[in-house]
């Protein structure tokens, strides 16, 4: 089935209007949906997400009312933020899919004041499954907890709403989801507009706690080049009217230009700074890539950059001691880019206690925040923590 241009435009307009409705009525969902890609897949029966995009069958989309379309978008984005696309690989696939849908639909039902019509697809005569096998609402549990109940009960009456076979395990997509989720939760909490689903709050609680050695994350950054999506060339798998960008493959990087920003304000102790810089220096020396770059310390202002190759981690001599302001560093990126030629990665070492600029301040340069506590979580960028 090949879509004509007028039909494509009609679908695009419908999806954009749906996002706007959700931004107004359910800001948490609407903001997260702003970060997704969308498409029409004639080979799909209903809808699906692969963790980075949400796709619809044209026939299915045509039959959905506006409220039903909003529900499907909320359903798919919750699969993404609850990381259902990346979890459950050790479980029975069919049963775990049922568990995921129970949790997702119940969270949406709660967001819609328990109005059962809000999770019903009329042309399918489908009232979406939302209760755990013990009779309680699924939002009270994780997908894994519901899965264990299903296994014990052995049988659940279930009509499949969407296609979970497209779920993909993609570490980059998961990292982007973490960044988007943290940013949206901060916005919702600060504005006081909207409710955050309980299942998402559980996931966010795990996100802000240190779970992974930050050195592994930095090594990962060093070993690959970070690519964004590209709209050319098109993805040939979906040549029949599909308007989703292709995904570039990752190339090995032989040389890395690293810019290290060190928060040298009064709230950062010499031990904090010394530990972080020492670890980075050791990683640079052990890395398979050729590492060059600059180290810049800052408090309320930035100080003269020091070449990474000459930085002495045994006698950390960093100016600072004042208050913390991030903007002077980001305002100097053009100068550092001129000095370095290119900046492949920014490693930002801080306690996180400061005002954060908009994400555009990083000028599309991959950025890794290294935070020395669990009290502060940056609203964007990749995040790791130094644990003591």
Secondary structure, 3 states (H helix, E strand, C coil): CCCCHHHHHHHHHHHHHHHHHHHHHCHHHHHHHCCCEEEECCCCCCEEECCCEEEECHHHHHHCCHHHHHHHHHHHHHHHHCCCCCCCCCCCHHHHHHHHHHHHHHHHHHHCCCCHHHHEEHHHCEECCCECCCCCEHHHCCHHHHHHHHHHHCCCCCCCCCCCCCCCCCHHHHHHHHHHHHHHHHHHHHHCCCCCCHHHHHHHHHHHCCCCCHHHHHHHHHHECCCCCECCCCCHHHCCCCCCCECCCCCECCEEEEEEEEECCCCCCHHHHHHHHHHHHHHHHHCCCEEEEEEEEECCCECCCEEHHHCCCCCCCCCCCCCCCCHHHHHCHHHHHHHHCCCCEEEEEECCCCCCCCHHHHCCCCEEEEECCCCCCCCCCEEEECCC
